[in-house]
């Protein structure tokens, strides 16, 4: 896991009563998701700079479409935003999960 993923995971794995449960490196079909909340069918991806390249954007779009067609929601975060405010990003992810449960 990258540093940004480690920081986010440290905040998502510990939970309070009533919080959604997350898994890391969870497989869905041919893909491995960074983080996944089954109760909310929420996939969380932390994208680094490589995701800015056009070929990667196309692969990400196909992946997002595959997941959406199967009822999953994808929340894409950037490494920069996770590194800048891991607590805030984790709160946003938890809120997204709460809205879907």
N, C-alpha and C positions, 0 to 999 in steps of 0.2 A: 504494500500500500504506500501511496505517496504521503508526504508530510501533511498535505491538506486533508487527505482522507483519514489519516490517523487522528488529526485534531477533531474532525467532524465525528468520527466514530466514538472517540472518547466521550463526546457529549450525547450521542444518540443511544449508546449501549446502556448507560445507566438511566433508569427511568423511575418516575414517581408513580404511585397508584393512579390508574386511569390514563396514563400515557400509552401511546401506541408502541408496539415492539418492532424493532428494526433488525434486519439481518444484513450482514455484509457479504459481498462476493456471492450473491445468490443467483443461481442459474434460472433463466426463463427461456425455454426453447433453445435456440443456438447461441444465446447471448448470456454473458455473465454481467449482472448489474453491480454497480458500486454498493448501493444500499437499497433495501426493499422492505416495505411495510405491507404485510399480507392483508391485514384488516382493512387498509385503505386502498389496496392495489396500487400503491404509489412506489414508483421507481425513482431513485435519486442518483443522478450522475454528476460527478465532479470532473469538469473538463479543463484540461491544461491547454497550453498554446498550440499543440498539434491539432486541436479541433478547429482551428482557424483556417487550416488549409482546405481548399475547395473539395478535394477528393474525400477528406474526412467528413466535411459537412454533408456530403451526399450519403456516405455510409451511416452517419448519425441520423439523417432524415429517414433512411430506409429502416433503420432499427426502431426509431420512434413510431413509424407507421406500423411496423410489425406488432409492437407492444400495444399501441392504441387499438388496433384491429382486434386485439384479444382482451380488451377492457382494462388495460393498465394506463395510468397517467404517468408521464415522465416530467420530472422537475430537473432541469439542467442548471447547475451552478458552475461558476468559474473558480479556478484555483485562487485567483486574486481575491475574490470576495470572501472565500472561506478563510484564507490567511489573514485578511484584514479584520474580520469580525466573526470568529468561529462560534461564539456564544449567540450572536444575533442570527447567524445563518441556521444554527441548530434550532433556535426558537421558531424561525420561519418554516423549517422543514416539519417540525412537530405540529405547527398550526395547520399546514397543508394536510397532514395526515388526519388531524382532528376533524377537519371539514369534510373529509371523505368517509369517515367511519359512521 
